Amino acid sequence: MTSTAGVAPPLEAAPLPPDTGRRRGRTGYLLLLPGLLWLVLFFVVPFYSLVATSLYDPAGSDFRGYEMTWAVGNYVDALGEYWRPLLRSLWYGAIATLFCLVLGYVLAYAIAFKAGRWKNLMLVLVVAPFFTSFLVRTLSWKLILADDGWVVGTLQFLQVLGDDGRLLATPVAVVAGLTYNFLPFMVLPLYASLDKIDPRLVEASSDLYAHPAVGFFKVTWPLSLPGVVSGTLLTFIPASGDYINAELLGSPNQRMVGGVIQSLFTDANDYPAAAALSMVLMMLIVVMVLVYVRRAGTEDLL
């Protein structure tokens, strides 16, 4: 028979005060309160105002003002009149996103795997354009692509452009400006995703006699897909709604929907049409994003 004399009984955890759980729950809600208040003031309220404005009477006058008539026809009129700049914006945004993906992936890959001790410096250089104004950066491209600039002169010398050829006021200039201005939005998520990849996985693919290209598409590319999806979303969404690049680098033939909305709000004072067009653009982008994320197989990002 085994004796238990002299053996201390097991210690039991002291029970928590009855109100500790409630206090923790209240602390969580209090921490969420500033963020929720910010979203309500600067997202929910403006969004409600935009939806309401899009349903105002389109025939409202300055002295009478607009009235809520649930004019759903504003959406049909906005699509019928401004479908060209709307599609043009989505097209320019998609092309710029593709260019940013190609250029940004190469740059992010080089920083993550090849930069070594220069990694931090290269990351600073990526975000360095943000130290200046968006407007200043776009005006710089206007000088670079000017008809008497060195870029046009070089292309004319190489017979890529004719003697009277130009780059300003063309889709090339608009897409180039969009690509440059939104490239950091692509590089940073890609770098964050690539930097997490264990290099030993890439080495293992080469040990299994995989060609470098096969190893890239079997190992590196699938593991970097979260960064690809995040980067393309962060690039495509603002690029599609941008209007500064089209206004400064393009012509009326390259006008994007953002410029149309801005003109309707400030110049024409046609608030219902501007709000309806804004809602159409927003709904199109949301649908495209949901389809894209589902097709990419990364629904957990939303």
ABEGO torsion letter per residue (X at the ends): XBBABGBBBBBBBBBBBAAAAAAAAAAAAAAAAAAAAAAAAAAAAAAAAAAAAAABBAABBAAAEBBBAGBAAAAAAAAAAAAAAAAAAAAAAAAAAAAAAAAAAAAAAAAAAAAEAAAAAAAAAAAAAAABBAAAAAAAAAAAABAABAAAAAAAAAGABBAABBABGBAAAAAAAAAAAAAAAAAAAAAAAAAABBAAAAAAAAAAGBBAAAAAAAAAAAAAAAAAAAAAAAAAAAAAABAAAAAAABBAAABBAAAAAAAAAAAAGBAAAAAAAAAAAAAAAAAAAAAAAAAAGBAAAX
